[in-house]
Structure formats: C-alpha cells, structure tokens
Amino acid sequence: MTTLTVTAKGQVTFKQTLLRHLGIKPGQKINVDTLPDGRAVIQAARQGRNIEDAFGILQIKNKGNVVLSIDDINEIARKGWASEK
C-alpha cells in the first residue's frame, strides 16, 4: 500500500512508482470514481475513449455509401475505440 500526504491546500503528490503502475504520464488526466463507503478508484483517463468520439464514425469511414457487413462495422468500431485509422 502506498501512503500519500495531503497538503494544507488539499493537494496530493503521487509517487513516480504509483504513476508508472497506473500508466499515467506527465500532462495526462486522472479519473477518480468515488464509492459510497469512502473509498475511491483512481485510473488514468483514457484519451479518445468517450462515446461522443464514436458518433459518426461509420459516416466518416463510409463516404462512398458502400453497403457494410456487420464484420466491417465491427472492425471500424474497434479501430475507432482504439484510436486507429
């Protein structure tokens, strides 16, 4: 378990080993989900993983109005969530 100290301003500095474990790099954001029992879940905010980012992806990838199979649609969706082109 890692223990962190809260400053008078209510700030906490994460140790580098903890940031590496979480996969967080300088400049990235952190998501904190609070749980009802006083605990919190902390994880790196995943960039480009919002549902809003997926809206319209089929229109963008299907400019020629080609009929797409479900496999084509699944592959396009997979690449979109993975931020691939």
C-alpha positions as CSV (number, residue, x, y, z in Angstrom):
1,M,0.0,0.0,0.0
2,T,1.2,3.5,-0.8
3,T,0.6,6.3,1.7
4,L,0.4,9.9,0.4
5,T,0.3,13.1,2.4
6,V,-2.3,15.8,1.8
7,T,-1.0,19.3,1.9
8,A,-2.7,22.3,3.6
9,K,-4.2,23.2,0.2
10,G,-5.7,19.7,-0.1
11,Q,-3.3,18.6,-2.8
12,V,-1.6,15.2,-3.1
13,T,1.6,14.3,-5.0
14,F,1.7,10.9,-6.5
15,K,5.0,9.0,-6.3
16,Q,6.5,8.1,-9.7
17,T,6.2,4.4,-9.0
18,L,2.5,4.7,-8.5
19,L,2.1,6.8,-11.6
20,R,4.0,4.2,-13.6
21,H,1.8,1.5,-12.2
22,L,-1.3,3.4,-13.3
23,G,0.2,4.2,-16.7
24,I,0.0,7.9,-16.2
25,K,2.4,10.2,-17.9
26,P,3.1,13.9,-17.2
27,G,0.3,16.1,-18.6
28,Q,-2.3,13.3,-18.6
29,K,-5.5,13.4,-16.6
30,I,-6.7,11.1,-13.9
31,N,-10.2,9.8,-13.3
32,V,-11.4,9.4,-9.7
33,D,-14.6,7.4,-9.1
34,T,-15.9,7.8,-5.5
35,L,-17.6,4.9,-3.9
36,P,-20.3,5.1,-1.2
37,D,-18.1,3.5,1.5
38,G,-15.5,6.3,1.5
39,R,-13.2,4.6,-1.0
40,A,-12.2,5.8,-4.4
41,V,-11.0,4.2,-7.6
42,I,-8.2,6.1,-9.4
43,Q,-7.1,5.4,-13.0
44,A,-5.6,7.1,-16.0
45,A,-8.2,8.9,-18.1
46,R,-8.3,7.2,-21.4
47,Q,-7.9,9.6,-24.3
48,G,-10.2,9.3,-27.2
49,R,-12.4,6.8,-25.4
50,N,-15.6,8.8,-24.9
51,I,-18.8,7.6,-26.6
52,E,-19.0,11.1,-28.3
53,D,-15.8,10.2,-30.1
54,A,-17.5,7.3,-31.8
55,F,-20.6,9.2,-33.1
56,G,-20.5,9.5,-36.9
57,I,-17.6,7.1,-37.4
58,L,-19.5,5.0,-39.9
59,Q,-20.3,8.0,-42.0
60,I,-16.7,9.1,-42.0
61,K,-15.4,5.7,-43.0
62,N,-18.2,5.0,-45.5
63,K,-18.0,8.1,-47.7
64,G,-18.8,6.1,-50.8
65,N,-22.1,4.9,-49.5
66,V,-20.9,1.3,-49.7
67,V,-23.1,-1.4,-48.0
68,L,-21.1,-2.6,-45.0
69,S,-21.3,-6.0,-43.4
70,I,-21.6,-6.4,-39.6
71,D,-17.9,-7.5,-39.7
72,D,-17.0,-4.3,-41.5
73,I,-18.9,-2.2,-39.0
74,N,-17.3,-4.1,-36.0
75,E,-13.8,-3.6,-37.4
76,I,-14.5,0.1,-38.0
77,A,-15.8,0.4,-34.4
78,R,-12.8,-1.5,-33.0
79,K,-10.4,0.8,-34.8
80,G,-12.3,3.9,-33.7
81,W,-12.2,2.9,-30.0
82,A,-8.5,2.1,-30.3
83,S,-7.9,5.5,-31.9
84,E,-6.6,3.8,-35.1
85,K,-7.1,5.0,-38.6
